[in-house]
Amino acid sequence: MVKPSRFTIDQILDAATSAVHEHWRTATVGHVTARLGAPSGSIYHRFASRDALFASAWIRAVHRYHAQFDAIYELVDPLEAIVETGLFIPRFCRANPQDARMLTVFRYRDLLAEPPAGLADVLLELNAPVGRLITHLTEQRYGRVRQRGIELVSLAVRDAPLGMVRSLIGEDIPHWLDEPVQAASRAVAQLDDA
């Protein structure tokens, strides 16, 4: 008879996320097991390595961030849609400080280049929702999809907002920061794609 698992995958990933929030990139499996009150075998039974454990928690945080995207497709005004998308970053970081800190542990291209065991397929399509959303916003804003338009929309919805909150990720994100994020996103989105 197989012994039932004492901890769910989500409980283990919650513990990993909490460990990262406290220890960032120096978080260990030992930190995770201490939070769970479990032996390391409980972790390695489910995850092939430390990197697979923490990358799995990172992937879960990415999915949670992407869950916000559906609302944008319903907005008619392209400038407002771009500004609202830019605000996702401070709002997500404010509402989910542990997941936000988890998102800073890995870089997507690094994980894709050397995926932990068992995660290569998941990583291949992980950022597809971002690409679809940026393409959608570019087409809505400019009536076409050209490289400069994609770069402008990416700057407005991702790069500028992230730059404004990066040093605060994992801590309290003040509400006043939404105003400069809005201003920056709107200013970039008003530029021509030609």
ZADO-1210 file (C-alpha; in nm, 4 decimals, padded with zeros to 6 digits):
<atoms>
<atom x="00.0000" y="00.0000" z="00.0000" code="MET" pos="1"/>
<atom x="00.1322" y="00.3439" z="-00.1005" code="VAL" pos="2"/>
<atom x="00.1652" y="00.5889" z="00.1847" code="LYS" pos="3"/>
<atom x="-00.0381" y="00.9043" z="00.1137" code="PRO" pos="4"/>
<atom x="00.1545" y="01.2266" z="00.0677" code="SER" pos="5"/>
<atom x="00.1591" y="01.4383" z="00.3770" code="ARG" pos="6"/>
<atom x="00.1955" y="01.7641" z="00.1867" code="PHE" pos="7"/>
<atom x="00.0342" y="01.8831" z="-00.1334" code="THR" pos="8"/>
<atom x="00.2347" y="02.0300" z="-00.4181" code="ILE" pos="9"/>
<atom x="00.0831" y="02.3708" z="-00.3393" code="ASP" pos="10"/>
<atom x="00.1885" y="02.3452" z="00.0258" code="GLN" pos="11"/>
<atom x="00.5434" y="02.2679" z="-00.0816" code="ILE" pos="12"/>
<atom x="00.5439" y="02.5524" z="-00.3363" code="LEU" pos="13"/>
<atom x="00.3975" y="02.7872" z="-00.0730" code="ASP" pos="14"/>
<atom x="00.6848" y="02.6960" z="00.1582" code="ALA" pos="15"/>
<atom x="00.9372" y="02.7485" z="-00.1223" code="ALA" pos="16"/>
<atom x="00.7857" y="03.0865" z="-00.2041" code="THR" pos="17"/>
<atom x="00.7959" y="03.1863" z="00.1615" code="SER" pos="18"/>
<atom x="01.1598" y="03.0747" z="00.1859" code="ALA" pos="19"/>
<atom x="01.2467" y="03.2858" z="-00.1180" code="VAL" pos="20"/>
<atom x="01.0645" y="03.5840" z="00.0275" code="HIS" pos="21"/>
<atom x="01.2870" y="03.5627" z="00.3340" code="GLU" pos="22"/>
<atom x="01.6164" y="03.4398" z="00.1842" code="HIS" pos="23"/>
<atom x="01.5792" y="03.5298" z="-00.1871" code="TRP" pos="24"/>
<atom x="01.8335" y="03.3419" z="-00.4018" code="ARG" pos="25"/>
<atom x="02.0043" y="03.1833" z="-00.1022" code="THR" pos="26"/>
<atom x="01.6871" y="02.9910" z="-00.0105" code="ALA" pos="27"/>
<atom x="01.7547" y="02.6207" z="00.0322" code="THR" pos="28"/>
<atom x="01.5549" y="02.3007" z="00.0471" code="VAL" pos="29"/>
<atom x="01.6378" y="02.3081" z="00.4192" code="GLY" pos="30"/>
<atom x="01.4498" y="02.6381" z="00.4531" code="HIS" pos="31"/>
<atom x="01.1523" y="02.4786" z="00.2792" code="VAL" pos="32"/>
<atom x="01.1526" y="02.1646" z="00.4912" code="THR" pos="33"/>
<atom x="01.1828" y="02.3738" z="00.8090" code="ALA" pos="34"/>
<atom x="00.8682" y="02.5638" z="00.7113" code="ARG" pos="35"/>
<atom x="00.6839" y="02.2414" z="00.6350" code="LEU" pos="36"/>
<atom x="00.8180" y="02.0417" z="00.9270" code="GLY" pos="37"/>
<atom x="00.9044" y="01.7711" z="00.6765" code="ALA" pos="38"/>
<atom x="01.2135" y="01.5696" z="00.5849" code="PRO" pos="39"/>
<atom x="01.3951" y="01.6586" z="00.2623" code="SER" pos="40"/>
<atom x="01.2761" y="01.3300" z="00.1153" code="GLY" pos="41"/>
<atom x="00.9262" y="01.4798" z="00.1012" code="SER" pos="42"/>
<atom x="01.0630" y="01.7429" z="-00.1366" code="ILE" pos="43"/>
<atom x="01.2879" y="01.5224" z="-00.3471" code="TYR" pos="44"/>
<atom x="01.0073" y="01.2698" z="-00.3880" code="HIS" pos="45"/>
<atom x="00.8179" y="01.5375" z="-00.5838" code="ARG" pos="46"/>
<atom x="01.0984" y="01.7519" z="-00.7305" code="PHE" pos="47"/>
<atom x="01.4160" y="01.6241" z="-00.8949" code="ALA" pos="48"/>
<atom x="01.6375" y="01.9011" z="-00.7573" code="SER" pos="49"/>
<atom x="01.6508" y="02.2287" z="-00.5682" code="ARG" pos="50"/>
<atom x="01.6314" y="02.4130" z="-00.9005" code="ASP" pos="51"/>
<atom x="01.3248" y="02.2129" z="-01.0065" code="ALA" pos="52"/>
<atom x="01.1538" y="02.2995" z="-00.6771" code="LEU" pos="53"/>
<atom x="01.2205" y="02.6727" z="-00.6923" code="PHE" pos="54"/>
<atom x="01.1617" y="02.6931" z="-01.0679" code="ALA" pos="55"/>
<atom x="00.8236" y="02.5250" z="-01.0157" code="SER" pos="56"/>
<atom x="00.7332" y="02.7897" z="-00.7573" code="ALA" pos="57"/>
<atom x="00.8514" y="03.0565" z="-01.0030" code="TRP" pos="58"/>
<atom x="00.6367" y="02.9077" z="-01.2817" code="ILE" pos="59"/>
<atom x="00.3343" y="02.9071" z="-01.0515" code="ARG" pos="60"/>
<atom x="00.3950" y="03.2774" z="-00.9743" code="ALA" pos="61"/>
<atom x="00.4180" y="03.3518" z="-01.3483" code="VAL" pos="62"/>
<atom x="00.0826" y="03.1787" z="-01.4048" code="HIS" pos="63"/>
<atom x="-00.0698" y="03.3822" z="-01.1223" code="ARG" pos="64"/>
<atom x="00.0578" y="03.7029" z="-01.2810" code="TYR" pos="65"/>
<atom x="-00.0766" y="03.6016" z="-01.6229" code="HIS" pos="66"/>
<atom x="-00.4212" y="03.5347" z="-01.4708" code="ALA" pos="67"/>
<atom x="-00.4826" y="03.9119" z="-01.4768" code="GLN" pos="68"/>
<atom x="-00.4612" y="03.9372" z="-01.8550" code="PHE" pos="69"/>
<atom x="-00.8144" y="03.8322" z="-01.9504" code="ASP" pos="70"/>
<atom x="-00.9651" y="04.1596" z="-01.8265" code="ALA" pos="71"/>
<atom x="-00.7545" y="04.3626" z="-02.0716" code="ILE" pos="72"/>
<atom x="-00.9054" y="04.1979" z="-02.3778" code="TYR" pos="73"/>
<atom x="-01.2421" y="04.3422" z="-02.2775" code="GLU" pos="74"/>
<atom x="-01.1234" y="04.7058" z="-02.2787" code="LEU" pos="75"/>
<atom x="-01.2139" y="04.8976" z="-02.5943" code="VAL" pos="76"/>
<atom x="-00.9857" y="05.2021" z="-02.5617" code="ASP" pos="77"/>
<atom x="-00.6323" y="05.0911" z="-02.6590" code="PRO" pos="78"/>
<atom x="-00.4557" y="05.3612" z="-02.4551" code="LEU" pos="79"/>
<atom x="-00.6534" y="05.2703" z="-02.1447" code="GLU" pos="80"/>
<atom x="-00.5816" y="04.9020" z="-02.2054" code="ALA" pos="81"/>
<atom x="-00.2083" y="04.9747" z="-02.2218" code="ILE" pos="82"/>
<atom x="-00.2170" y="05.1878" z="-01.9062" code="VAL" pos="83"/>
<atom x="-00.4187" y="04.9239" z="-01.7181" code="GLU" pos="84"/>
<atom x="-00.1722" y="04.6562" z="-01.8269" code="THR" pos="85"/>
<atom x="00.1172" y="04.8699" z="-01.7008" code="GLY" pos="86"/>
<atom x="-00.0578" y="04.8952" z="-01.3652" code="LEU" pos="87"/>
<atom x="-00.0659" y="04.5167" z="-01.3332" code="PHE" pos="88"/>
<atom x="00.2947" y="04.5207" z="-01.2142" code="ILE" pos="89"/>
<atom x="00.2620" y="04.7475" z="-00.9075" code="PRO" pos="90"/>
<atom x="-00.0817" y="04.6054" z="-00.8262" code="ARG" pos="91"/>
<atom x="00.0356" y="04.2436" z="-00.8462" code="PHE" pos="92"/>
<atom x="00.3482" y="04.3190" z="-00.6434" code="CYS" pos="93"/>
<atom x="00.1410" y="04.4988" z="-00.3813" code="ARG" pos="94"/>
<atom x="-00.1200" y="04.2241" z="-00.3527" code="ALA" pos="95"/>
<atom x="00.1232" y="03.9301" z="-00.3821" code="ASN" pos="96"/>
<atom x="00.4591" y="04.0279" z="-00.2300" code="PRO" pos="97"/>
<atom x="00.5819" y="03.6702" z="-00.1944" code="GLN" pos="98"/>
<atom x="00.4983" y="03.5741" z="-00.5529" code="ASP" pos="99"/>
<atom x="00.6472" y="03.9049" z="-00.6698" code="ALA" pos="100"/>
<atom x="00.9757" y="03.8290" z="-00.4942" code="ARG" pos="101"/>
<atom x="00.9685" y="03.4766" z="-00.6383" code="MET" pos="102"/>
<atom x="00.9495" y="03.6265" z="-00.9881" code="LEU" pos="103"/>
<atom x="01.2878" y="03.7946" z="-00.9323" code="THR" pos="104"/>
<atom x="01.4734" y="03.4700" z="-00.8571" code="VAL" pos="105"/>
<atom x="01.5074" y="03.3470" z="-01.2170" code="PHE" pos="106"/>
<atom x="01.5257" y="03.4995" z="-01.5611" code="ARG" pos="107"/>
<atom x="01.3071" y="03.3290" z="-01.8165" code="TYR" pos="108"/>
<atom x="01.5770" y="03.3035" z="-02.0823" code="ARG" pos="109"/>
<atom x="01.8196" y="03.1460" z="-01.8335" code="ASP" pos="110"/>
<atom x="01.5665" y="02.8814" z="-01.7309" code="LEU" pos="111"/>
<atom x="01.4780" y="02.8177" z="-02.0941" code="LEU" pos="112"/>
<atom x="01.8471" y="02.7733" z="-02.1831" code="ALA" pos="113"/>
<atom x="01.9052" y="02.5264" z="-01.8988" code="GLU" pos="114"/>
<atom x="01.5677" y="02.3988" z="-01.7781" code="PRO" pos="115"/>
<atom x="01.5544" y="02.1993" z="-01.4566" code="PRO" pos="116"/>
<atom x="01.4574" y="01.8346" z="-01.4997" code="ALA" pos="117"/>
<atom x="01.0987" y="01.7894" z="-01.6110" code="GLY" pos="118"/>
<atom x="01.0261" y="02.1562" z="-01.6816" code="LEU" pos="119"/>
<atom x="01.1453" y="02.2089" z="-02.0398" code="ALA" pos="120"/>
<atom x="00.8014" y="02.1652" z="-02.1990" code="ASP" pos="121"/>
<atom x="00.6300" y="02.3913" z="-01.9473" code="VAL" pos="122"/>
<atom x="00.8889" y="02.6632" z="-01.9999" code="LEU" pos="123"/>
<atom x="00.8611" y="02.6602" z="-02.3800" code="LEU" pos="124"/>
<atom x="00.5151" y="02.8172" z="-02.3841" code="GLU" pos="125"/>
<atom x="00.5234" y="02.9933" z="-02.0481" code="LEU" pos="126"/>
<atom x="00.5525" y="03.3474" z="-02.1821" code="ASN" pos="127"/>
<atom x="00.3148" y="03.2971" z="-02.4752" code="ALA" pos="128"/>
<atom x="00.0341" y="03.4854" z="-02.2931" code="PRO" pos="129"/>
<atom x="00.2611" y="03.7910" z="-02.2654" code="VAL" pos="130"/>
<atom x="00.3452" y="03.7786" z="-02.6354" code="GLY" pos="131"/>
<atom x="-00.0219" y="03.7438" z="-02.7291" code="ARG" pos="132"/>
<atom x="-00.1229" y="04.0332" z="-02.5057" code="LEU" pos="133"/>
<atom x="00.1507" y="04.2649" z="-02.6335" code="ILE" pos="134"/>
<atom x="00.0639" y="04.1762" z="-02.9940" code="THR" pos="135"/>
<atom x="-00.3053" y="04.2395" z="-02.9230" code="HIS" pos="136"/>
<atom x="-00.2349" y="04.5760" z="-02.7582" code="LEU" pos="137"/>
<atom x="-00.0032" y="04.6765" z="-03.0426" code="THR" pos="138"/>
<atom x="-00.2639" y="04.5969" z="-03.3036" code="GLU" pos="139"/>
<atom x="-00.5370" y="04.7736" z="-03.1061" code="GLN" pos="140"/>
<atom x="-00.3231" y="05.0827" z="-03.0551" code="ARG" pos="141"/>
<atom x="-00.1637" y="05.1153" z="-03.3987" code="TYR" pos="142"/>
<atom x="-00.3944" y="04.9166" z="-03.6258" code="GLY" pos="143"/>
<atom x="-00.0992" y="04.6999" z="-03.7268" code="ARG" pos="144"/>
<atom x="00.1832" y="04.5011" z="-03.5698" code="VAL" pos="145"/>
<atom x="00.5315" y="04.6327" z="-03.6439" code="ARG" pos="146"/>
<atom x="00.8519" y="04.5941" z="-03.4476" code="GLN" pos="147"/>
<atom x="00.8585" y="04.9524" z="-03.3197" code="ARG" pos="148"/>
<atom x="00.4984" y="04.9234" z="-03.2031" code="GLY" pos="149"/>
<atom x="00.5736" y="04.6025" z="-03.0164" code="ILE" pos="150"/>
<atom x="00.8768" y="04.7660" z="-02.8557" code="GLU" pos="151"/>
<atom x="00.6752" y="05.0712" z="-02.7494" code="LEU" pos="152"/>
<atom x="00.3944" y="04.8638" z="-02.6032" code="VAL" pos="153"/>
<atom x="00.6464" y="04.6407" z="-02.4241" code="SER" pos="154"/>
<atom x="00.8107" y="04.9498" z="-02.2766" code="LEU" pos="155"/>
<atom x="00.4735" y="05.0885" z="-02.1675" code="ALA" pos="156"/>
<atom x="00.3290" y="04.7731" z="-02.0128" code="VAL" pos="157"/>
<atom x="00.6359" y="04.5919" z="-01.8825" code="ARG" pos="158"/>
<atom x="00.9720" y="04.7648" z="-01.8849" code="ASP" pos="159"/>
<atom x="00.8840" y="05.1108" z="-01.7486" code="ALA" pos="160"/>
<atom x="00.6494" y="04.9860" z="-01.4734" code="PRO" pos="161"/>
<atom x="00.8931" y="04.7142" z="-01.3694" code="LEU" pos="162"/>
<atom x="01.1762" y="04.9662" z="-01.3543" code="GLY" pos="163"/>
<atom x="00.9709" y="05.1800" z="-01.1174" code="MET" pos="164"/>
<atom x="00.8906" y="04.8991" z="-00.8731" code="VAL" pos="165"/>
<atom x="01.1966" y="04.6739" z="-00.9037" code="ARG" pos="166"/>
<atom x="01.3753" y="04.8022" z="-00.5930" code="SER" pos="167"/>
<atom x="01.0602" y="04.7563" z="-00.3824" code="LEU" pos="168"/>
<atom x="00.9562" y="04.4083" z="-00.4959" code="ILE" pos="169"/>
<atom x="00.8763" y="04.1895" z="-00.1978" code="GLY" pos="170"/>
<atom x="00.8150" y="04.4915" z="00.0244" code="GLU" pos="171"/>
<atom x="00.5262" y="04.7343" z="00.0557" code="ASP" pos="172"/>
<atom x="00.4538" y="04.8974" z="-00.2792" code="ILE" pos="173"/>
<atom x="00.3126" y="05.2435" z="-00.2063" code="PRO" pos="174"/>
<atom x="-00.0136" y="05.3320" z="-00.3786" code="HIS" pos="175"/>
<atom x="00.1245" y="05.6674" z="-00.4947" code="TRP" pos="176"/>
<atom x="00.3523" y="05.4749" z="-00.7312" code="LEU" pos="177"/>
<atom x="00.0524" y="05.3944" z="-00.9513" code="ASP" pos="178"/>
<atom x="00.0357" y="05.7563" z="-01.0681" code="GLU" pos="179"/>
<atom x="00.3876" y="05.7699" z="-01.2202" code="PRO" pos="180"/>
<atom x="00.3366" y="05.4230" z="-01.3683" code="VAL" pos="181"/>
<atom x="00.0160" y="05.5473" z="-01.5329" code="GLN" pos="182"/>
<atom x="00.1902" y="05.8604" z="-01.6584" code="ALA" pos="183"/>
<atom x="00.4854" y="05.6694" z="-01.8024" code="ALA" pos="184"/>
<atom x="00.2693" y="05.4036" z="-01.9661" code="SER" pos="185"/>
<atom x="00.0407" y="05.6636" z="-02.1191" code="ARG" pos="186"/>
<atom x="00.3286" y="05.8794" z="-02.2437" code="ALA" pos="187"/>
<atom x="00.4996" y="05.5865" z="-02.4158" code="VAL" pos="188"/>
<atom x="00.1718" y="05.4572" z="-02.5607" code="ALA" pos="189"/>
<atom x="00.1038" y="05.7967" z="-02.7188" code="GLN" pos="190"/>
<atom x="00.4209" y="05.7750" z="-02.9287" code="LEU" pos="191"/>
<atom x="00.3884" y="05.6903" z="-03.2974" code="ASP" pos="192"/>
<atom x="00.5055" y="05.3491" z="-03.4183" code="ASP" pos="193"/>
<atom x="00.6548" y="05.4910" z="-03.7401" code="ALA" pos="194"/>
</atoms>
